[in-house]
C-alpha cells in the first residue's frame, strides 16, 4: 500500500475553477483535473516567481515533492492547451490557509490582512465561482 499524502498548504482557491476553449460546449470536451496543490505550485513558482525551496516551504512539502507537483501541473496545463481540453481545478490533499489566490481577489473580497475561515461559496457573474470568506 502506498504512503498517504501529507496535507499541503495552499493560500486559497482559484478565482475560476474551470477553464475551457471558448465556443465549445462543456459536454463535447475531454476534461483534465488539476488538484489545488498543483494550482498553488504553479502560482508560487510561475506567477510569484519564487524559488522551489521557498515555495516548497510555503506549501509545507520538500523541494523534490514541490518539483514533482509543478511537473505534473505543467503537463496538465500543456495537455489542455495543446489538445483543446477543459481544465478543472479541484480536490487534492490540501489545507486552505487564509487568503485567496492573489492580492487582486483578496481586495475584491475585502479580506486583506485579516484571518479568515472558509464558510461556503457564492456565485458571481460569468460562471466564475468565488469563495465567500467569513472574518
C-alpha positions as CSV (number, residue, x, y, z in Angstrom):
1,X,0.0,0.0,0.0
2,X,1.4,3.4,-0.9
3,X,2.2,6.0,1.7
4,X,-0.6,8.5,2.3
5,X,-0.2,12.2,1.2
6,X,0.5,14.8,3.8
7,X,-1.7,17.9,3.7
8,X,-0.2,20.6,1.6
9,X,-0.8,24.3,2.5
10,X,-2.4,26.5,-0.1
11,X,-3.2,30.2,0.0
12,X,-6.7,29.8,-1.4
13,X,-8.9,28.6,-4.2
14,X,-8.7,29.9,-7.8
15,X,-11.0,32.7,-8.9
16,X,-12.4,30.3,-11.6
17,X,-12.4,26.5,-11.2
18,X,-12.9,25.6,-14.9
19,X,-11.1,26.8,-18.0
20,X,-12.2,25.7,-21.4
21,X,-11.9,26.6,-25.1
22,X,-14.4,29.3,-26.0
23,X,-17.4,28.4,-28.2
24,X,-17.2,24.6,-27.4
25,X,-19.9,23.2,-25.1
26,X,-18.5,21.5,-22.0
27,X,-20.3,18.2,-22.8
28,X,-18.2,17.9,-26.0
29,X,-14.8,18.4,-24.3
30,X,-12.5,16.0,-22.6
31,X,-11.6,17.2,-19.1
32,X,-8.4,17.2,-17.2
33,X,-8.5,17.6,-13.4
34,X,-5.7,19.7,-11.8
35,X,-5.5,19.4,-8.0
36,X,-5.5,22.5,-5.8
37,X,-1.9,21.8,-4.7
38,X,-0.8,21.7,-8.4
39,X,-2.6,25.1,-8.9
40,X,-0.8,26.5,-5.8
41,X,2.6,25.2,-7.0
42,X,2.1,27.0,-10.4
43,X,1.0,30.2,-8.7
44,X,4.1,30.2,-6.4
45,X,6.7,29.2,-9.0
46,X,5.4,30.8,-12.2
47,X,3.2,33.8,-11.1
48,X,5.0,34.8,-7.9
49,X,8.5,33.7,-9.2
50,X,9.6,32.0,-6.0
51,X,12.5,29.6,-6.0
52,X,11.5,26.0,-5.4
53,X,13.0,25.9,-1.9
54,X,10.9,28.8,-0.6
55,X,7.8,27.8,-2.5
56,X,8.1,24.3,-1.1
57,X,8.4,25.7,2.4
58,X,5.3,27.8,2.0
59,X,3.3,24.7,0.9
60,X,4.9,22.5,3.7
61,X,6.4,20.0,1.3
62,X,10.0,19.0,0.4
63,X,11.7,20.6,-2.6
64,X,11.7,17.3,-4.6
65,X,8.0,16.9,-3.9
66,X,7.4,20.5,-5.0
67,X,9.3,19.8,-8.2
68,X,7.1,16.7,-8.9
69,X,3.9,18.7,-8.2
70,X,4.9,21.5,-10.6
71,X,6.0,19.0,-13.3
72,X,2.6,17.3,-13.1
73,X,0.7,20.6,-13.2
74,X,2.7,21.8,-16.2
75,X,1.9,18.6,-18.1
76,X,-1.8,19.0,-17.4
77,X,-1.9,22.7,-18.5
78,X,0.1,21.8,-21.7
79,X,-2.3,18.9,-22.5
80,X,-5.3,21.1,-22.0
81,X,-3.9,23.9,-24.2
82,X,-2.5,21.8,-27.0
83,X,-5.4,19.4,-27.3
84,X,-8.2,21.8,-26.5
85,X,-9.5,20.1,-23.3
86,X,-11.3,21.6,-20.4
87,X,-9.2,22.1,-17.2
88,X,-11.0,21.7,-13.9
89,X,-9.2,22.7,-10.7
90,X,-10.4,20.9,-7.6
91,X,-9.5,18.4,-4.8
92,X,-6.2,17.2,-3.6
93,X,-4.7,16.8,-0.1
94,X,-4.7,20.5,0.9
95,X,-5.2,22.7,3.9
96,X,-6.6,26.2,2.9
97,X,-4.5,28.7,4.8
98,X,-6.0,32.1,4.9
99,X,-6.5,34.1,1.7
100,X,-7.5,33.7,-1.9
101,X,-5.3,33.1,-5.0
102,X,-3.8,36.6,-5.3
103,X,-4.0,40.2,-3.9
104,X,-6.4,41.3,-6.5
105,X,-9.0,38.8,-5.4
106,X,-8.2,39.4,-1.7
107,X,-9.0,43.1,-2.2
108,X,-12.2,42.4,-4.2
109,X,-13.4,40.1,-1.4
110,X,-12.4,42.7,1.3
111,X,-10.2,40.3,3.2
112,X,-6.7,41.8,3.0
113,X,-4.7,41.4,6.2
114,X,-7.4,39.6,8.2
115,X,-7.6,36.0,9.4
116,X,-10.3,34.0,7.6
117,X,-12.1,30.7,7.6
118,X,-13.8,29.1,4.7
119,X,-17.6,29.1,5.0
120,X,-19.2,28.4,1.7
121,X,-19.4,29.6,-1.9
122,X,-21.3,32.3,-3.7
123,X,-21.5,32.8,-7.5
124,X,-20.5,35.9,-9.3
125,X,-21.3,36.5,-12.9
126,X,-19.9,34.7,-16.0
127,X,-19.9,31.3,-14.3
128,X,-17.0,32.1,-12.1
129,X,-17.3,30.7,-8.6
130,X,-15.8,32.7,-5.8
131,X,-15.5,31.5,-2.2
132,X,-17.2,33.7,0.5
133,X,-14.8,34.2,3.4
134,X,-16.0,35.0,6.9
135,X,-13.9,37.0,9.2
